[in-house]
Amino acid sequence: MNNRFYKIGLPVALLACVAFGLYLALFRPGYVNRVDFLAAVIFLQVLVAVLWKFEQRFFPFLMLIFLWAGSVLPLSGVWTSARWVVLGAGAVSGCILYLKNRHHSLGAFHLVAGFCVFAGLVSAMASSDPTVALLKTSSLFLLFLYGASGARLAVMGREAKFFSGLLFGCELLVYACALSYFVLRFQCFGNPNSLGAIMGVFGVPMMLWGMLISDKVQIRRRRMFTLLLAVVLLLSSYARAGIVGAAVAFVLVCAGLRQYRLLIKGFAFALLCAVAVVTLVPLETAEPGSVVSAFLYKGKGEAGVLESRRSVWDQTFASIQEHPWFGTGFGTSATDYDQNQVDSGGRFQSAASSTREHGNSYLAISEWVGLLGVLPFFTLVLLTARNVARGAAWIRRTGDVTSPVVPLTGILAAGLIHAGFEDWLFAVGYYLCVFFWISAFLIIDLLPATAPAPEVLSVAGGPTPWSDRFGVIHPGR
């Protein structure tokens, strides 16, 4: 905030708040006694305080709200509505602040993201529920707008602080999940696949990076233990998509850094953890003590590995054949539910009559926007995969473990794999979708910034600029 705002804007804002309070006290005293109204006022005050320090506070606040809304914790229904207010405020504020920055830039990735929003709007016109499709397209626009502006402001010039805070937040999340699932026996995320998704796509890649960059023995041991907890939480969910995604990220990072010994030790340790999980937390439908039956077939060996996905995939293919060109509308699907039933989703979440499971994010978006509208979405996915390949190549070439490109590459690779078996990639209400696309926007700026300078490469084993920023040393290989 500049000095002009402090001199003019702040007194005006305070005067407006005082005037509003006097108006309520004199002419609308009944509102003061309403709990929901007071809660809304407090929420708006918190939101203003967060926006006041936008670069430092907004991103963790946004992720906290979406995580809470996606859980089964108390007040999760309240945040289901409030999350859109937060996302909208962040998108608008971030865009205004970013455009004031002299170093703002947009590229092909951002242009394709805009075409995705346009394709969603076109599909909404052909939807049987255009209102829902339009609202969901609007949420995608807000997410992409924040990713292209506000999220970049949170990282620009403060990369070390941002990713150090993100790493600390990941540690807190893993400990909170371990306490909830292993001690309190409370499944805070409801569906086990949600636990597998957040641990496989975010927890394991992030804590692996945290362990690798630790320069102190105590910190390294603590983060190694946190990584262990993340792996155990992932395996205890029996979520195969999350396990495969985490394995791909682990291989990509370790092979890129030439940490082959760590790669072998990691898989051996994961196998031991899998045996322990099957023994201590067995899957009811699996054969007792059988790791293959529990994790590969989930106790349904006679049906095949992908039997649980075939029915929803067949249904999605049938819907695509029925609505081939413009789809069923972004975020909406043709379902087998009675269309005359009362929607139980509420005003700010999907109802059963307009959505269903697809078992694959790429099939889901093909059904939603049709074959004519899916091109920009697939192009955006391919650009993300290209950035993952660029990140992996840069890691292999430089071996700089301290760069935030390392965790982002692992996270995006795990997300792209995981999205092939779950339909969250373009479901903006899901916290993993929000975090994934923010990461996809961030890696665009970080990859050029990490291009190795000639003088850095000319010194064998010499530090890179990221080493100086994070103040850590390369671990022994």
N, C-alpha and C positions, 0 to 999 in steps of 0.2 A: 504494500500500500504506500502511495506517495504522500508527501506532506500536504498537498492540497486536499486530499481525502480526509486526513486527520483534522484539518482546520475547518473544513466545510461539511463534509459528509458525516462525520461522527456526531457533531452537535445536532444536525438535522435528524439523524436516525434516533438519537436519544429523545429529542423533542417529539418525534412522531410516536415513539413508544409511550411517553408520558401522556400524550393526548389520547392515545387509544385506551390506556388504562383509565383515564378520567371518564371517557365516554362510556366504558363498560360499567364503571361504578355508579354513574348517574342515570344512565338510560337503559342499560341492560344488566342489572344486578343478578338476574337469574343465571347468567352464563358463568358467573364466578363460582357458583355452587355445584356446577356440573364437573364430574371427575374427568370425563372424556375431553371436555374443553380445556381444562387445566393441563391434562396430559399433552394435548396438542400444542399448547403454548410452550410448555417445557421442552418438548421435542424441537420446536422451531428455534428456541433459544440455543439448544445444543447444536443444531444445524448451522446457525449463524456463527457460533463460536468455532465450529469446524471449518467453515468457509473463510473465516477471518485469517487463518493460517493454512491456506489451501494446500500448498505444496507439501507441508509437513503432516497435516492431520487427515486430509480427506480420504486418501486411498485406504489406510487401515480402518477408518470409520465405515467406508463403503463395503469392504469385505466382511467386517464384523456384522453389519446389518444383513447382508445376503446370507452369510453362514447361519445366523440366528433364524432367519426366515425359512431356511431349508432344513432346519432341525425339528425335533419334537419337544424342544424345551418350552417352558412356560413363556407366554407372550409372543410365541412365534407367529401367531395369526396377526398380531398387531404389526409386526415388521413385514409381513407379507404385503400389506398395503403401503407402509412407510418406505419400503425400499425403492419404489418408483419415484417418490418425491426426492429421495436422496440422489438417485441416479440422474434425474432430470436437473436438479440443482447443480450437481457436479459437472454434467455435460455443458450446460449453459455457461456457468462460471468459468470452467476450464477453457472453453472456446474463446470467451472474451479476453481472458488473461493471456492465452497463448497467442492470439492475434496481435496483442500489444507487444509481444516479444519480437525483437528485430531478427531473431535467428530462426523464425518459424519456417517450416518447409513441408510440402506434401509431395508424395510420389505416386508411382503406379499402384502400390498396395492400397493407398487411401482412396484413389480413384475407383478401383475395383470394389472396395467396400461401399462406396456410394452407389455403384451400379447394383449391388446386392439389395440395398434398401429400395431402390427403384423397382427391381424385380418383385420384391415383396409387396409393394404398393399395387403393382399390376395384378398380381395373383389375388390380392384382396378383393378386387372388383369381380373376380369370377368365383369367389368363395360363397358357400351356402350360408356362412356366418361372417359377413364382411366386417362387422363391428369388431369382433374378436381378432380377425386377421389384421385389421388396421391398427388396433392397439398393440398387437405383438410386433408388427413391423415398426411402429413408433419406438418400442422398447429396444429393438435392434439398432435403430438410428441413434438413440441416446447412448447406447453402449459404444458404438463405433465412433461417435462424436467425442465421447470422453477418452476413448483409447487413442484417438488421433490428436488430442489436445491436452486435456487435464492430466492424463497419466504421464505424458511426456514431460510436463512441467514438474511432476513429482520427482522425476529422475534427473532431469537436466541440471548438470552442475553439482549434483549431490548424489552421485551413483553409490558411493561407499556407504553413506548414511542410509539410503533407501534399502539397499540389499542387506545391510547388516540388520536393519529393523525387520525386514521380511524374514530373514533367517531366525531371528529371535521369536517372531510371531509363529513361525513353523514349529519351533521347539515347544512353545506354550500350547499349541494346538495338539501336538502329539501327546504331551503329558496329560492334557485335559481329556483326550479320548481314552488314553490308557486308564485313567482314574474312573471314567464313566463306564467303560466296557468291562474292565477286569476287576475293579474294586466294588463299585456300586451296582454292577450288573444292569446298567441302564443303557439301552441303545439310543444314544442321543441323536443319531442321524436316521433312525428308523430302519429303512431297508439296508441290509448288509452290503449291497452293491454300492451304496453311497459312501460307506466307510472305505470300501476297496477303491473307489474312484479317487477320493481325496488323498488317500495314502499312496496309491500307486502313481498318480499323476503329479502330485505336489510333494507329499511328505518324504518319500524315499529319495527322489532326485535332489531335493533341496538339502536334506540332511547329509547326503553323500558329499555334496559340495562343501557343506559346513565342516564336515570332518576333514576333508582334504586341505582346506585353507587354514586350519587351526595351527598356530605357531607355538602354543603353550600346551604342555602335556595334560594339565588338568582340563583345559577347554576341549582338547582333542578327545579325551576319555569321556567327558560328559556328552559331547555330540555323537560319539560312537555308540554310547548307550541309548541316546535318543533315536539314532538310526536303527538300532536293534528293536526298540519298541515299535517304530514305524513298520518294520518288516513283520513283526509278530502280529500287529494289528491288521496289516494287509492280509496275511495268511489266514488269520482267524475269521476273516470275512468270507473266505472261500470264493472271492470274486475273481474269476479267471481273467477277465479283461484287465482288471487292475494289476494283477500279477504279471501278465504278459507285458503290459505297458511299462511297469517298473523294471522288468528284466531288460527290455529293449533300451531304456534310458541308461541303465547301469552298464550295459555292454558298450553303448555309444560313448559314454564319458570315459570309462576305464580304458577302452581300446584307443580312444583319441589321445589320452594322456600317457599311453603306453604303460599303464598300471596293470600288467598282465597277472602279476602275483596277487594283487588285490582282487582282480576279477575272479580268479580261481578260488581264493579264500571266501569271497562273497557268496558264490554259488554253493560251495560246500557248507557254509554256515546257514544259508537259506534252506538247504535240504535238511539240516539238523533241526532247524526251527519248524519246518513243515512236519517232520516226524513228531516233534513235541506237541504241536497244535493238534494233529490227528489223535494223539494219545490223550491229551488233557481236555481238549474241546472238540470232541468228535462230531462229525456231521451225521445226523440221524439216519439219512437215507443211504449212507455209504457203508461199505464193509468195515468192520472194526479193524483198526490198525493199518488199513490200506491207503497209502498216500496217493496212488494212481486213481483208485476208485473215488477218493474224496475230492481231489483237486481237478482231475481231468474229466471225469464222468459225473461227478457229484452223486455217486451211487446209482447211476442209471447207465451202466455200461452197455446193456443190450440195445439202448436207444441211440447211442452215438454221441459224439462230443458236442455237436451243434443242434441237438434235437430240441432244446429249449428255445432256439431262435427260428427254427424252420417255419413254424405256424405263423408267427408275426411277419416274417419275411415274405411268405407266400401271400399273406393278406395285403401287404404293402405293394407287392408287384401287381396284384389284381386291381388295387386302387389306382396305380399309375396307368395301367391299361385302360381303365375306365375314364380317367381324367388326364390324358397324355400331354396336352399342350400347355395349359395354364394352371394345372394342378387343382388342389382342393382349397387353396388359400394358405398363406404363410401362417404356420402355427396351428392350423386346423386340419382335421382329418375326417374322412368318412368313417363312421363307427357303426357297430352293430347295436348300439344302445337305442332305446326308445327315445325318439326326438321330442316326445311330448312330456317327458319326465322333467321334474324341477331340477335345474342345475344346482349342484351342491358345491360348486367351486368358489362362489362368492364373486365379488366385483373385480378382484385384483388377482385371481388365479384361474387356471384353466378348469373348465367344467368337463365332466365325463362325456358329455354329448358332443364335444368338439375336438377331442384329442384321444389318442390311444398309444399304446406302446408299439415301437417299430423295431427295436433291437439293433438299429444301425442308423447313425446320424446322417450318412450319405444317402441312404434310401429315404429317410424321413424328409430331407430337404427336396429330394426329387419328387416325392408325392406332393409336398406343399406347394411348390412353385411351378411344377411341370417341366417338361423337356426344354421349353423355350426360355424359362427363367432360371434354370439351374446352372447355366454356363458361368455367370459371374461368381456364384458360390463355389463351384468347383475350381474356378481360376484362383479365388482367394485361398482355397485349401492348398492348391499346387504352389502358390507363392509362399505360403507358410512352410510347406515341405522343402521348398528351395532354400529358404532361410535356415532351416534346420540343417540341410546339407552344407550350406556355407559355413554355419557355425561349427559343425563337426570337422570340416576341412581346416578351418582356422585353428581349432583346438589341436588337431593333429600336427599342423605345421609349426605352431609356436610352443605348444606345451604349457601355456600360461594358465594354470589352474585358478589363479586369483580373479580372472575376468568373470563378470556376471553372465557373459555369453555361455559359460559352462552350464550353470543350472537352467537357464532359459532353453538351451538346446535340448537338455534332457526332459524338461517339462513339456515342451511342445512335441517332441517325438513321442513321449508316452501318451499325450493327449490325442494325437492323430491316430495312434494304434487303438487306444481305448474307445474312441468315437466310432470305430468300426463295429462295436458290439453293444453300444448304448447310444440312445438318441438324445444327447444333451448339447451337442456342438453349437446349435443355433437356438437353443431354448434359453433365452436371456434370463428367465427367472431362476435358473439353476446357478449356484455360486461358482461351479467349476467352469461354466461357459464364460462368466464375467472375467474370471482370473485368466483363463486361457487366451482370450482375445486381447486382453490388456498386455499379456506377455508377448503375443504375436506382434502388436504394435511397437512394443519397447525394443525388441531385438533388432528392428530395422535401424534404429538410431545407434545402438550399441555396436553393431557389426562394423560399420565404417570407422567408428571411434577406436576400435581395437586393431585396426590394420597396422601390422608391425612396421616400425620405421627401420630404415636400413642400418642405422647405427646400433639399434637394439639387436638385430639379427646377426650383426657382425661379431658380437661378443658372446662366446659360448656360455650359456648358463646365466647371462646377465639379466638383471631385473627389467621388467616391462613397466610401462606407465601404470598399469592396474596394480602391480605389486606395491608401488608407492602409495597409491590411493587407499588401498586396504590395510597397509601397514603390516603385511604378513610375509612370510617367506615360503618358498616352495617346499613341500614336504619331501623327505627322502624317497627316492623311487627304488 
